């Protein structure tokens, strides 16, 4: 099994979002806290393509799953 470790910045690039520290911070501040009843991939701020990427990577337990879990946790924490 050849798994890669992906960083938040790489995930944000995959999602087509600003991937610098300020861009990630801004995204998290604007979209947190995500209601616990909403699955990450169903959050209203994703495009269809972003939602599909997140859902598929988690379902396949792909290389991206760990960092997507980290994003999910960060969005649930709320404003810091």
QUIGI-V249001 format. One record per backbone hydrogen bond with DSSP energy under -0.5 kcal/mol. NH is the residue of the N-H (numbers start at 1). CO is the residue of the C=O. E is the energy in kcal/mol with one decimal. If there is no record, write none. Layout:
nh->NH co->CO e->E
nh->NH co->CO e->E
This chain:
nh->3 co->1 e->-0.8
nh->6 co->4 e->-0.6
nh->11 co->7 e->-2.1
nh->12 co->8 e->-2.7
nh->13 co->9 e->-1.9
nh->14 co->10 e->-2.4
nh->15 co->11 e->-2.1
nh->16 co->13 e->-1.4
nh->17 co->12 e->-3.1
nh->24 co->20 e->-2.6
nh->25 co->21 e->-2.5
nh->26 co->22 e->-2.6
nh->27 co->23 e->-2.2
nh->28 co->24 e->-2.6
nh->29 co->25 e->-2.5
nh->30 co->26 e->-2.3
nh->31 co->27 e->-1.6
nh->32 co->28 e->-0.7
nh->33 co->75 e->-0.7
nh->34 co->75 e->-2.4
nh->38 co->35 e->-2.0
nh->39 co->37 e->-0.5
nh->42 co->39 e->-1.8
nh->43 co->40 e->-1.7
nh->46 co->43 e->-1.4
nh->51 co->47 e->-2.6
nh->52 co->48 e->-2.4
nh->53 co->49 e->-2.3
nh->54 co->50 e->-2.5
nh->55 co->51 e->-2.6
nh->56 co->52 e->-2.9
nh->57 co->53 e->-2.4
nh->58 co->54 e->-1.9
nh->59 co->55 e->-2.7
nh->60 co->56 e->-2.1
nh->61 co->58 e->-1.3
nh->62 co->57 e->-2.4
nh->65 co->62 e->-2.0
nh->68 co->64 e->-2.2
nh->69 co->65 e->-2.4
nh->70 co->66 e->-1.8
nh->71 co->67 e->-2.1
nh->72 co->68 e->-2.6
nh->73 co->69 e->-2.4
nh->74 co->70 e->-2.4
nh->75 co->71 e->-2.4
nh->76 co->72 e->-1.3
nh->77 co->73 e->-1.3
nh->78 co->74 e->-0.6
